[in-house]
């Protein structure tokens, strides 16, 4: 695995706590701290069902063989 093998898929830096709180994903932050080359970080924020996952997938060039960024929509 290359030095940046952990970046084959989008990584979440800020997580929701499930109770309305937000926090930093420490695993992603630790991986970011090991990067020594220039790196682009993308933040996507928006309202419910406004295309955030679509945009992330487009930016990540997701294909049928890669994991997509997913959706935060939870059906109950």
mmCIF file of the N, C-alpha and C atoms, coordinates in Angstrom:
data_MODEL
# 
_entry.id   MODEL 
# 
loop_
_atom_site.group_PDB 
_atom_site.id 
_atom_site.type_symbol 
_atom_site.label_atom_id 
_atom_site.label_alt_id 
_atom_site.label_comp_id 
_atom_site.label_asym_id 
_atom_site.label_entity_id 
_atom_site.label_seq_id 
_atom_site.pdbx_PDB_ins_code 
_atom_site.Cartn_x 
_atom_site.Cartn_y 
_atom_site.Cartn_z 
_atom_site.occupancy 
_atom_site.B_iso_or_equiv 
_atom_site.pdbx_formal_charge 
_atom_site.auth_seq_id 
_atom_site.auth_comp_id 
_atom_site.auth_asym_id 
_atom_site.auth_atom_id 
_atom_site.pdbx_PDB_model_num 
ATOM 1   N N  . UNK A 1 1  ? 0.852   -1.186 0.000   1.00 0.00 ? 1  UNK A N  1 
ATOM 2   C CA . UNK A 1 1  ? 0.000   0.000  0.000   1.00 0.00 ? 1  UNK A CA 1 
ATOM 3   C C  . UNK A 1 1  ? 0.889   1.237  0.000   1.00 0.00 ? 1  UNK A C  1 
ATOM 4   N N  . UNK A 1 2  ? 0.489   2.216  -0.760  1.00 0.00 ? 2  UNK A N  1 
ATOM 5   C CA . UNK A 1 2  ? 1.240   3.463  -0.812  1.00 0.00 ? 2  UNK A CA 1 
ATOM 6   C C  . UNK A 1 2  ? 0.994   4.270  0.460   1.00 0.00 ? 2  UNK A C  1 
ATOM 7   N N  . UNK A 1 3  ? 1.745   5.333  0.607   1.00 0.00 ? 3  UNK A N  1 
ATOM 8   C CA . UNK A 1 3  ? 1.610   6.184  1.779   1.00 0.00 ? 3  UNK A CA 1 
ATOM 9   C C  . UNK A 1 3  ? 0.183   6.724  1.908   1.00 0.00 ? 3  UNK A C  1 
ATOM 10  N N  . UNK A 1 4  ? -0.471  6.960  0.768   1.00 0.00 ? 4  UNK A N  1 
ATOM 11  C CA . UNK A 1 4  ? -1.809  7.546  0.794   1.00 0.00 ? 4  UNK A CA 1 
ATOM 12  C C  . UNK A 1 4  ? -2.886  6.528  0.435   1.00 0.00 ? 4  UNK A C  1 
ATOM 13  N N  . UNK A 1 5  ? -2.616  5.271  0.652   1.00 0.00 ? 5  UNK A N  1 
ATOM 14  C CA . UNK A 1 5  ? -3.586  4.224  0.342   1.00 0.00 ? 5  UNK A CA 1 
ATOM 15  C C  . UNK A 1 5  ? -4.890  4.366  1.102   1.00 0.00 ? 5  UNK A C  1 
ATOM 16  N N  . UNK A 1 6  ? -4.854  5.043  2.250   1.00 0.00 ? 6  UNK A N  1 
ATOM 17  C CA . UNK A 1 6  ? -6.077  5.211  3.041   1.00 0.00 ? 6  UNK A CA 1 
ATOM 18  C C  . UNK A 1 6  ? -7.033  6.203  2.396   1.00 0.00 ? 6  UNK A C  1 
ATOM 19  N N  . UNK A 1 7  ? -6.610  6.891  1.341   1.00 0.00 ? 7  UNK A N  1 
ATOM 20  C CA . UNK A 1 7  ? -7.432  7.920  0.710   1.00 0.00 ? 7  UNK A CA 1 
ATOM 21  C C  . UNK A 1 7  ? -8.078  7.437  -0.582  1.00 0.00 ? 7  UNK A C  1 
ATOM 22  N N  . UNK A 1 8  ? -8.285  6.163  -0.729  1.00 0.00 ? 8  UNK A N  1 
ATOM 23  C CA . UNK A 1 8  ? -8.938  5.645  -1.935  1.00 0.00 ? 8  UNK A CA 1 
ATOM 24  C C  . UNK A 1 8  ? -10.414 6.009  -1.975  1.00 0.00 ? 8  UNK A C  1 
ATOM 25  N N  . UNK A 1 9  ? -10.984 6.330  -0.843  1.00 0.00 ? 9  UNK A N  1 
ATOM 26  C CA . UNK A 1 9  ? -12.393 6.686  -0.727  1.00 0.00 ? 9  UNK A CA 1 
ATOM 27  C C  . UNK A 1 9  ? -12.506 7.975  0.082   1.00 0.00 ? 9  UNK A C  1 
ATOM 28  N N  . UNK A 1 10 ? -13.607 8.669  -0.077  1.00 0.00 ? 10 UNK A N  1 
ATOM 29  C CA . UNK A 1 10 ? -13.815 9.869  0.753   1.00 0.00 ? 10 UNK A CA 1 
ATOM 30  C C  . UNK A 1 10 ? -13.785 9.496  2.231   1.00 0.00 ? 10 UNK A C  1 
ATOM 31  N N  . UNK A 1 11 ? -13.234 10.368 3.039   1.00 0.00 ? 11 UNK A N  1 
ATOM 32  C CA . UNK A 1 11 ? -13.187 10.159 4.483   1.00 0.00 ? 11 UNK A CA 1 
ATOM 33  C C  . UNK A 1 11 ? -13.921 11.302 5.155   1.00 0.00 ? 11 UNK A C  1 
ATOM 34  N N  . UNK A 1 12 ? -14.667 10.996 6.170   1.00 0.00 ? 12 UNK A N  1 
ATOM 35  C CA . UNK A 1 12 ? -15.439 11.995 6.899   1.00 0.00 ? 12 UNK A CA 1 
ATOM 36  C C  . UNK A 1 12 ? -14.574 12.590 8.013   1.00 0.00 ? 12 UNK A C  1 
ATOM 37  N N  . UNK A 1 13 ? -14.431 13.902 8.027   1.00 0.00 ? 13 UNK A N  1 
ATOM 38  C CA . UNK A 1 13 ? -13.665 14.573 9.071   1.00 0.00 ? 13 UNK A CA 1 
ATOM 39  C C  . UNK A 1 13 ? -14.568 15.026 10.216  1.00 0.00 ? 13 UNK A C  1 
ATOM 40  N N  . UNK A 1 14 ? -15.776 15.440 9.901   1.00 0.00 ? 14 UNK A N  1 
ATOM 41  C CA . UNK A 1 14 ? -16.723 15.882 10.926  1.00 0.00 ? 14 UNK A CA 1 
ATOM 42  C C  . UNK A 1 14 ? -17.909 14.933 10.916  1.00 0.00 ? 14 UNK A C  1 
ATOM 43  N N  . UNK A 1 15 ? -18.201 14.343 12.071  1.00 0.00 ? 15 UNK A N  1 
ATOM 44  C CA . UNK A 1 15 ? -19.311 13.398 12.218  1.00 0.00 ? 15 UNK A CA 1 
ATOM 45  C C  . UNK A 1 15 ? -20.430 14.006 13.044  1.00 0.00 ? 15 UNK A C  1 
ATOM 46  N N  . UNK A 1 16 ? -21.639 13.543 12.780  1.00 0.00 ? 16 UNK A N  1 
ATOM 47  C CA . UNK A 1 16 ? -22.728 13.906 13.683  1.00 0.00 ? 16 UNK A CA 1 
ATOM 48  C C  . UNK A 1 16 ? -22.796 12.835 14.764  1.00 0.00 ? 16 UNK A C  1 
ATOM 49  N N  . UNK A 1 17 ? -23.114 13.268 15.947  1.00 0.00 ? 17 UNK A N  1 
ATOM 50  C CA . UNK A 1 17 ? -23.153 12.353 17.077  1.00 0.00 ? 17 UNK A CA 1 
ATOM 51  C C  . UNK A 1 17 ? -24.443 11.566 17.167  1.00 0.00 ? 17 UNK A C  1 
ATOM 52  N N  . UNK A 1 18 ? -25.371 11.777 16.251  1.00 0.00 ? 18 UNK A N  1 
ATOM 53  C CA . UNK A 1 18 ? -26.642 11.079 16.287  1.00 0.00 ? 18 UNK A CA 1 
ATOM 54  C C  . UNK A 1 18 ? -27.656 11.751 17.201  1.00 0.00 ? 18 UNK A C  1 
ATOM 55  N N  . UNK A 1 19 ? -27.180 12.649 18.046  1.00 0.00 ? 19 UNK A N  1 
ATOM 56  C CA . UNK A 1 19 ? -28.068 13.357 18.968  1.00 0.00 ? 19 UNK A CA 1 
ATOM 57  C C  . UNK A 1 19 ? -28.116 14.848 18.656  1.00 0.00 ? 19 UNK A C  1 
ATOM 58  N N  . UNK A 1 20 ? -27.690 15.200 17.450  1.00 0.00 ? 20 UNK A N  1 
ATOM 59  C CA . UNK A 1 20 ? -27.666 16.599 17.045  1.00 0.00 ? 20 UNK A CA 1 
ATOM 60  C C  . UNK A 1 20 ? -26.327 17.273 17.279  1.00 0.00 ? 20 UNK A C  1 
ATOM 61  N N  . UNK A 1 21 ? -25.414 16.592 17.954  1.00 0.00 ? 21 UNK A N  1 
ATOM 62  C CA . UNK A 1 21 ? -24.097 17.169 18.188  1.00 0.00 ? 21 UNK A CA 1 
ATOM 63  C C  . UNK A 1 21 ? -23.168 16.801 17.031  1.00 0.00 ? 21 UNK A C  1 
ATOM 64  N N  . UNK A 1 22 ? -22.079 17.525 16.911  1.00 0.00 ? 22 UNK A N  1 
ATOM 65  C CA . UNK A 1 22 ? -21.082 17.203 15.893  1.00 0.00 ? 22 UNK A CA 1 
ATOM 66  C C  . UNK A 1 22 ? -19.723 17.086 16.569  1.00 0.00 ? 22 UNK A C  1 
ATOM 67  N N  . UNK A 1 23 ? -18.827 16.347 15.932  1.00 0.00 ? 23 UNK A N  1 
ATOM 68  C CA . UNK A 1 23 ? -17.490 16.179 16.485  1.00 0.00 ? 23 UNK A CA 1 
ATOM 69  C C  . UNK A 1 23 ? -16.519 15.796 15.390  1.00 0.00 ? 23 UNK A C  1 
ATOM 70  N N  . UNK A 1 24 ? -15.245 15.842 15.715  1.00 0.00 ? 24 UNK A N  1 
ATOM 71  C CA . UNK A 1 24 ? -14.190 15.511 14.771  1.00 0.00 ? 24 UNK A CA 1 
ATOM 72  C C  . UNK A 1 24 ? -13.952 14.004 14.797  1.00 0.00 ? 24 UNK A C  1 
ATOM 73  N N  . UNK A 1 25 ? -13.845 13.411 13.611  1.00 0.00 ? 25 UNK A N  1 
ATOM 74  C CA . UNK A 1 25 ? -13.511 11.999 13.486  1.00 0.00 ? 25 UNK A CA 1 
ATOM 75  C C  . UNK A 1 25 ? -12.009 11.886 13.728  1.00 0.00 ? 25 UNK A C  1 
ATOM 76  N N  . UNK A 1 26 ? -11.624 11.345 14.874  1.00 0.00 ? 26 UNK A N  1 
ATOM 77  C CA . UNK A 1 26 ? -10.218 11.322 15.258  1.00 0.00 ? 26 UNK A CA 1 
ATOM 78  C C  . UNK A 1 26 ? -9.361  10.449 14.344  1.00 0.00 ? 26 UNK A C  1 
ATOM 79  N N  . UNK A 1 27 ? -9.928  9.376  13.796  1.00 0.00 ? 27 UNK A N  1 
ATOM 80  C CA . UNK A 1 27 ? -9.160  8.509  12.885  1.00 0.00 ? 27 UNK A CA 1 
ATOM 81  C C  . UNK A 1 27 ? -8.776  9.273  11.622  1.00 0.00 ? 27 UNK A C  1 
ATOM 82  N N  . UNK A 1 28 ? -9.706  10.044 11.080  1.00 0.00 ? 28 UNK A N  1 
ATOM 83  C CA . UNK A 1 28 ? -9.416  10.844 9.890   1.00 0.00 ? 28 UNK A CA 1 
ATOM 84  C C  . UNK A 1 28 ? -8.428  11.953 10.218  1.00 0.00 ? 28 UNK A C  1 
ATOM 85  N N  . UNK A 1 29 ? -8.603  12.590 11.362  1.00 0.00 ? 29 UNK A N  1 
ATOM 86  C CA . UNK A 1 29 ? -7.678  13.648 11.771  1.00 0.00 ? 29 UNK A CA 1 
ATOM 87  C C  . UNK A 1 29 ? -6.264  13.101 11.936  1.00 0.00 ? 29 UNK A C  1 
ATOM 88  N N  . UNK A 1 30 ? -6.137  11.916 12.505  1.00 0.00 ? 30 UNK A N  1 
ATOM 89  C CA . UNK A 1 30 ? -4.817  11.291 12.665  1.00 0.00 ? 30 UNK A CA 1 
ATOM 90  C C  . UNK A 1 30 ? -4.199  10.980 11.304  1.00 0.00 ? 30 UNK A C  1 
ATOM 91  N N  . UNK A 1 31 ? -5.010  10.452 10.375  1.00 0.00 ? 31 UNK A N  1 
ATOM 92  C CA . UNK A 1 31 ? -4.505  10.166 9.027   1.00 0.00 ? 31 UNK A CA 1 
ATOM 93  C C  . UNK A 1 31 ? -4.072  11.453 8.332   1.00 0.00 ? 31 UNK A C  1 
ATOM 94  N N  . UNK A 1 32 ? -4.830  12.528 8.491   1.00 0.00 ? 32 UNK A N  1 
ATOM 95  C CA . UNK A 1 32 ? -4.463  13.815 7.898   1.00 0.00 ? 32 UNK A CA 1 
ATOM 96  C C  . UNK A 1 32 ? -3.140  14.329 8.462   1.00 0.00 ? 32 UNK A C  1 
ATOM 97  N N  . UNK A 1 33 ? -2.884  14.088 9.722   1.00 0.00 ? 33 UNK A N  1 
ATOM 98  C CA . UNK A 1 33 ? -1.662  14.597 10.344  1.00 0.00 ? 33 UNK A CA 1 
ATOM 99  C C  . UNK A 1 33 ? -0.413  13.916 9.789   1.00 0.00 ? 33 UNK A C  1 
ATOM 100 N N  . UNK A 1 34 ? -0.567  12.742 9.168   1.00 0.00 ? 34 UNK A N  1 
ATOM 101 C CA . UNK A 1 34 ? 0.579   12.034 8.590   1.00 0.00 ? 34 UNK A CA 1 
ATOM 102 C C  . UNK A 1 34 ? 0.874   12.454 7.154   1.00 0.00 ? 34 UNK A C  1 
ATOM 103 N N  . UNK A 1 35 ? -0.006  13.212 6.537   1.00 0.00 ? 35 UNK A N  1 
ATOM 104 C CA . UNK A 1 35 ? 0.190   13.641 5.147   1.00 0.00 ? 35 UNK A CA 1 
ATOM 105 C C  . UNK A 1 35 ? 1.189   14.781 5.111   1.00 0.00 ? 35 UNK A C  1 
ATOM 106 N N  . UNK A 1 36 ? 2.213   14.636 4.265   1.00 0.00 ? 36 UNK A N  1 
ATOM 107 C CA . UNK A 1 36 ? 3.238   15.676 4.161   1.00 0.00 ? 36 UNK A CA 1 
ATOM 108 C C  . UNK A 1 36 ? 3.158   16.454 2.854   1.00 0.00 ? 36 UNK A C  1 
ATOM 109 N N  . UNK A 1 37 ? 2.460   15.899 1.864   1.00 0.00 ? 37 UNK A N  1 
ATOM 110 C CA . UNK A 1 37 ? 2.296   16.586 0.584   1.00 0.00 ? 37 UNK A CA 1 
ATOM 111 C C  . UNK A 1 37 ? 1.051   17.473 0.622   1.00 0.00 ? 37 UNK A C  1 
ATOM 112 N N  . UNK A 1 38 ? 0.964   18.435 -0.304  1.00 0.00 ? 38 UNK A N  1 
ATOM 113 C CA . UNK A 1 38 ? -0.252  19.253 -0.381  1.00 0.00 ? 38 UNK A CA 1 
ATOM 114 C C  . UNK A 1 38 ? -1.485  18.362 -0.569  1.00 0.00 ? 38 UNK A C  1 
ATOM 115 N N  . UNK A 1 39 ? -2.566  18.735 0.054   1.00 0.00 ? 39 UNK A N  1 
ATOM 116 C CA . UNK A 1 39 ? -3.785  17.936 0.030   1.00 0.00 ? 39 UNK A CA 1 
ATOM 117 C C  . UNK A 1 39 ? -4.990  18.870 -0.031  1.00 0.00 ? 39 UNK A C  1 
ATOM 118 N N  . UNK A 1 40 ? -5.943  18.544 -0.895  1.00 0.00 ? 40 UNK A N  1 
ATOM 119 C CA . UNK A 1 40 ? -7.181  19.315 -0.970  1.00 0.00 ? 40 UNK A CA 1 
ATOM 120 C C  . UNK A 1 40 ? -8.203  18.706 -0.035  1.00 0.00 ? 40 UNK A C  1 
ATOM 121 N N  . UNK A 1 41 ? -8.812  19.532 0.785   1.00 0.00 ? 41 UNK A N  1 
ATOM 122 C CA . UNK A 1 41 ? -9.869  19.095 1.685   1.00 0.00 ? 41 UNK A CA 1 
ATOM 123 C C  . UNK A 1 41 ? -11.152 19.765 1.213   1.00 0.00 ? 41 UNK A C  1 
ATOM 124 N N  . UNK A 1 42 ? -12.198 18.968 1.036   1.00 0.00 ? 42 UNK A N  1 
ATOM 125 C CA . UNK A 1 42 ? -13.471 19.481 0.537   1.00 0.00 ? 42 UNK A CA 1 
ATOM 126 C C  . UNK A 1 42 ? -14.519 19.357 1.631   1.00 0.00 ? 42 UNK A C  1 
ATOM 127 N N  . UNK A 1 43 ? -15.239 20.425 1.850   1.00 0.00 ? 43 UNK A N  1 
ATOM 128 C CA . UNK A 1 43 ? -16.331 20.421 2.818   1.00 0.00 ? 43 UNK A CA 1 
ATOM 129 C C  . UNK A 1 43 ? -17.630 20.625 2.051   1.00 0.00 ? 43 UNK A C  1 
ATOM 130 N N  . UNK A 1 44 ? -18.574 19.726 2.261   1.00 0.00 ? 44 UNK A N  1 
ATOM 131 C CA . UNK A 1 44 ? -19.876 19.844 1.606   1.00 0.00 ? 44 UNK A CA 1 
ATOM 132 C C  . UNK A 1 44 ? -20.933 19.946 2.682   1.00 0.00 ? 44 UNK A C  1 
ATOM 133 N N  . UNK A 1 45 ? -21.681 21.025 2.640   1.00 0.00 ? 45 UNK A N  1 
ATOM 134 C CA . UNK A 1 45 ? -22.686 21.304 3.645   1.00 0.00 ? 45 UNK A CA 1 
ATOM 135 C C  . UNK A 1 45 ? -23.948 21.755 2.939   1.00 0.00 ? 45 UNK A C  1 
ATOM 136 N N  . UNK A 1 46 ? -25.070 21.289 3.403   1.00 0.00 ? 46 UNK A N  1 
ATOM 137 C CA . UNK A 1 46 ? -26.313 21.719 2.776   1.00 0.00 ? 46 UNK A CA 1 
ATOM 138 C C  . UNK A 1 46 ? -27.525 21.123 3.447   1.00 0.00 ? 46 UNK A C  1 
ATOM 139 N N  . UNK A 1 47 ? -28.645 21.584 3.034   1.00 0.00 ? 47 UNK A N  1 
ATOM 140 C CA . UNK A 1 47 ? -29.908 21.120 3.591   1.00 0.00 ? 47 UNK A CA 1 
ATOM 141 C C  . UNK A 1 47 ? -30.258 19.708 3.166   1.00 0.00 ? 47 UNK A C  1 
ATOM 142 N N  . UNK A 1 48 ? -31.303 19.205 3.759   1.00 0.00 ? 48 UNK A N  1 
ATOM 143 C CA . UNK A 1 48 ? -31.822 17.867 3.506   1.00 0.00 ? 48 UNK A CA 1 
ATOM 144 C C  . UNK A 1 48 ? -32.143 17.688 2.026   1.00 0.00 ? 48 UNK A C  1 
ATOM 145 N N  . UNK A 1 49 ? -31.592 16.620 1.427   1.00 0.00 ? 49 UNK A N  1 
ATOM 146 C CA . UNK A 1 49 ? -31.866 16.216 0.051   1.00 0.00 ? 49 UNK A CA 1 
ATOM 147 C C  . UNK A 1 49 ? -31.562 17.313 -0.974  1.00 0.00 ? 49 UNK A C  1 
ATOM 148 N N  . UNK A 1 50 ? -30.374 17.917 -0.846  1.00 0.00 ? 50 UNK A N  1 
ATOM 149 C CA . UNK A 1 50 ? -29.988 18.978 -1.777  1.00 0.00 ? 50 UNK A CA 1 
ATOM 150 C C  . UNK A 1 50 ? -28.819 18.590 -2.668  1.00 0.00 ? 50 UNK A C  1 
ATOM 151 N N  . UNK A 1 51 ? -28.427 17.309 -2.680  1.00 0.00 ? 51 UNK A N  1 
ATOM 152 C CA . UNK A 1 51 ? -27.402 16.851 -3.603  1.00 0.00 ? 51 UNK A CA 1 
ATOM 153 C C  . UNK A 1 51 ? -26.001 16.733 -3.032  1.00 0.00 ? 51 UNK A C  1 
ATOM 154 N N  . UNK A 1 52 ? -25.860 16.717 -1.717  1.00 0.00 ? 52 UNK A N  1 
ATOM 155 C CA . UNK A 1 52 ? -24.526 16.621 -1.108  1.00 0.00 ? 52 UNK A CA 1 
ATOM 156 C C  . UNK A 1 52 ? -23.834 15.322 -1.497  1.00 0.00 ? 52 UNK A C  1 
ATOM 157 N N  . UNK A 1 53 ? -24.513 14.202 -1.384  1.00 0.00 ? 53 UNK A N  1 
ATOM 158 C CA . UNK A 1 53 ? -23.904 12.910 -1.732  1.00 0.00 ? 53 UNK A CA 1 
ATOM 159 C C  . UNK A 1 53 ? -23.598 12.845 -3.223  1.00 0.00 ? 53 UNK A C  1 
ATOM 160 N N  . UNK A 1 54 ? -24.483 13.378 -4.049  1.00 0.00 ? 54 UNK A N  1 
ATOM 161 C CA . UNK A 1 54 ? -24.245 13.402 -5.493  1.00 0.00 ? 54 UNK A CA 1 
ATOM 162 C C  . UNK A 1 54 ? -22.959 14.166 -5.803  1.00 0.00 ? 54 UNK A C  1 
ATOM 163 N N  . UNK A 1 55 ? -22.808 15.326 -5.189  1.00 0.00 ? 55 UNK A N  1 
ATOM 164 C CA . UNK A 1 55 ? -21.622 16.143 -5.427  1.00 0.00 ? 55 UNK A CA 1 
ATOM 165 C C  . UNK A 1 55 ? -20.361 15.435 -4.945  1.00 0.00 ? 55 UNK A C  1 
ATOM 166 N N  . UNK A 1 56 ? -20.405 14.838 -3.755  1.00 0.00 ? 56 UNK A N  1 
ATOM 167 C CA . UNK A 1 56 ? -19.230 14.123 -3.245  1.00 0.00 ? 56 UNK A CA 1 
ATOM 168 C C  . UNK A 1 56 ? -18.867 12.956 -4.154  1.00 0.00 ? 56 UNK A C  1 
ATOM 169 N N  . UNK A 1 57 ? -19.870 12.218 -4.610  1.00 0.00 ? 57 UNK A N  1 
ATOM 170 C CA . UNK A 1 57 ? -19.607 11.102 -5.517  1.00 0.00 ? 57 UNK A CA 1 
ATOM 171 C C  . UNK A 1 57 ? -19.008 11.596 -6.831  1.00 0.00 ? 57 UNK A C  1 
ATOM 172 N N  . UNK A 1 58 ? -19.509 12.698 -7.332  1.00 0.00 ? 58 UNK A N  1 
ATOM 173 C CA . UNK A 1 58 ? -18.975 13.264 -8.572  1.00 0.00 ? 58 UNK A CA 1 
ATOM 174 C C  . UNK A 1 58 ? -17.520 13.683 -8.375  1.00 0.00 ? 58 UNK A C  1 
ATOM 175 N N  . UNK A 1 59 ? -17.238 14.345 -7.263  1.00 0.00 ? 59 UNK A N  1 
ATOM 176 C CA . UNK A 1 59 ? -15.865 14.776 -6.990  1.00 0.00 ? 59 UNK A CA 1 
ATOM 177 C C  . UNK A 1 59 ? -14.922 13.591 -6.809  1.00 0.00 ? 59 UNK A C  1 
ATOM 178 N N  . UNK A 1 60 ? -15.417 12.536 -6.214  1.00 0.00 ? 60 UNK A N  1 
ATOM 179 C CA . UNK A 1 60 ? -14.595 11.350 -5.967  1.00 0.00 ? 60 UNK A CA 1 
ATOM 180 C C  . UNK A 1 60 ? -14.536 10.440 -7.183  1.00 0.00 ? 60 UNK A C  1 
ATOM 181 N N  . UNK A 1 61 ? -15.260 10.814 -8.256  1.00 0.00 ? 61 UNK A N  1 
ATOM 182 C CA . UNK A 1 61 ? -15.299 10.010 -9.473  1.00 0.00 ? 61 UNK A CA 1 
ATOM 183 C C  . UNK A 1 61 ? -15.731 8.583  -9.163  1.00 0.00 ? 61 UNK A C  1 
ATOM 184 N N  . UNK A 1 62 ? -16.790 8.463  -8.379  1.00 0.00 ? 62 UNK A N  1 
ATOM 185 C CA . UNK A 1 62 ? -17.280 7.149  -7.959  1.00 0.00 ? 62 UNK A CA 1 
ATOM 186 C C  . UNK A 1 62 ? -17.755 6.351  -9.166  1.00 0.00 ? 62 UNK A C  1 
ATOM 187 N N  . UNK A 1 63 ? -17.434 5.063  -9.162  1.00 0.00 ? 63 UNK A N  1 
ATOM 188 C CA . UNK A 1 63 ? -17.885 4.143  -10.194 1.00 0.00 ? 63 UNK A CA 1 
ATOM 189 C C  . UNK A 1 63 ? -18.563 2.965  -9.512  1.00 0.00 ? 63 UNK A C  1 
ATOM 190 N N  . UNK A 1 64 ? -19.017 2.028  -10.292 1.00 0.00 ? 64 UNK A N  1 
ATOM 191 C CA . UNK A 1 64 ? -19.692 0.855  -9.737  1.00 0.00 ? 64 UNK A CA 1 
ATOM 192 C C  . UNK A 1 64 ? -18.761 0.028  -8.860  1.00 0.00 ? 64 UNK A C  1 
ATOM 193 N N  . UNK A 1 65 ? -17.443 0.194  -9.021  1.00 0.00 ? 65 UNK A N  1 
ATOM 194 C CA . UNK A 1 65 ? -16.502 -0.611 -8.235  1.00 0.00 ? 65 UNK A CA 1 
ATOM 195 C C  . UNK A 1 65 ? -15.998 0.110  -6.999  1.00 0.00 ? 65 UNK A C  1 
ATOM 196 N N  . UNK A 1 66 ? -16.412 1.372  -6.780  1.00 0.00 ? 66 UNK A N  1 
ATOM 197 C CA . UNK A 1 66 ? -15.973 2.086  -5.592  1.00 0.00 ? 66 UNK A CA 1 
ATOM 198 C C  . UNK A 1 66 ? -17.159 2.375  -4.694  1.00 0.00 ? 66 UNK A C  1 
ATOM 199 N N  . UNK A 1 67 ? -16.876 2.549  -3.438  1.00 0.00 ? 67 UNK A N  1 
ATOM 200 C CA . UNK A 1 67 ? -17.926 2.881  -2.480  1.00 0.00 ? 67 UNK A CA 1 
ATOM 201 C C  . UNK A 1 67 ? -18.320 4.335  -2.657  1.00 0.00 ? 67 UNK A C  1 
ATOM 202 N N  . UNK A 1 68 ? -19.622 4.613  -2.688  1.00 0.00 ? 68 UNK A N  1 
ATOM 203 C CA . UNK A 1 68 ? -20.019 6.007  -2.816  1.00 0.00 ? 68 UNK A CA 1 
ATOM 204 C C  . UNK A 1 68 ? -20.033 6.666  -1.445  1.00 0.00 ? 68 UNK A C  1 
ATOM 205 N N  . UNK A 1 69 ? -20.172 7.979  -1.455  1.00 0.00 ? 69 UNK A N  1 
ATOM 206 C CA . UNK A 1 69 ? -20.129 8.736  -0.203  1.00 0.00 ? 69 UNK A CA 1 
ATOM 207 C C  . UNK A 1 69 ? -21.332 8.443  0.664   1.00 0.00 ? 69 UNK A C  1 
ATOM 208 N N  . UNK A 1 70 ? -22.389 7.931  0.060   1.00 0.00 ? 70 UNK A N  1 
ATOM 209 C CA . UNK A 1 70 ? -23.547 7.531  0.851   1.00 0.00 ? 70 UNK A CA 1 
ATOM 210 C C  . UNK A 1 70 ? -24.534 8.640  1.057   1.00 0.00 ? 70 UNK A C  1 
ATOM 211 N N  . UNK A 1 71 ? -25.471 8.341  1.883   1.00 0.00 ? 71 UNK A N  1 
ATOM 212 C CA . UNK A 1 71 ? -26.530 9.278  2.173   1.00 0.00 ? 71 UNK A CA 1 
ATOM 213 C C  . UNK A 1 71 ? -26.810 9.251  3.667   1.00 0.00 ? 71 UNK A C  1 
ATOM 214 N N  . UNK A 1 72 ? -27.130 10.365 4.206   1.00 0.00 ? 72 UNK A N  1 
ATOM 215 C CA . UNK A 1 72 ? -27.442 10.430 5.639   1.00 0.00 ? 72 UNK A CA 1 
ATOM 216 C C  . UNK A 1 72 ? -28.931 10.222 5.890   1.00 0.00 ? 72 UNK A C  1 
ATOM 217 N N  . UNK A 1 73 ? -29.700 9.978  4.839   1.00 0.00 ? 73 UNK A N  1 
ATOM 218 C CA . UNK A 1 73 ? -31.137 9.803  4.992   1.00 0.00 ? 73 UNK A CA 1 
ATOM 219 C C  . UNK A 1 73 ? -31.399 8.490  5.705   1.00 0.00 ? 73 UNK A C  1 
ATOM 220 N N  . UNK A 1 74 ? -32.110 8.561  6.813   1.00 0.00 ? 74 UNK A N  1 
ATOM 221 C CA . UNK A 1 74 ? -32.453 7.365  7.572   1.00 0.00 ? 74 UNK A CA 1 
ATOM 222 C C  . UNK A 1 74 ? -33.971 7.197  7.527   1.00 0.00 ? 74 UNK A C  1 
ATOM 223 N N  . UNK A 1 75 ? -34.405 6.110  6.922   1.00 0.00 ? 75 UNK A N  1 
ATOM 224 C CA . UNK A 1 75 ? -35.837 5.842  6.848   1.00 0.00 ? 75 UNK A CA 1 
ATOM 225 C C  . UNK A 1 75 ? -36.296 5.175  8.128   1.00 0.00 ? 75 UNK A C  1 
ATOM 226 N N  . UNK A 1 76 ? -37.406 5.661  8.678   1.00 0.00 ? 76 UNK A N  1 
ATOM 227 C CA . UNK A 1 76 ? -37.939 5.053  9.892   1.00 0.00 ? 76 UNK A CA 1 
ATOM 228 C C  . UNK A 1 76 ? -39.340 4.556  9.680   1.00 0.00 ? 76 UNK A C  1 
# 
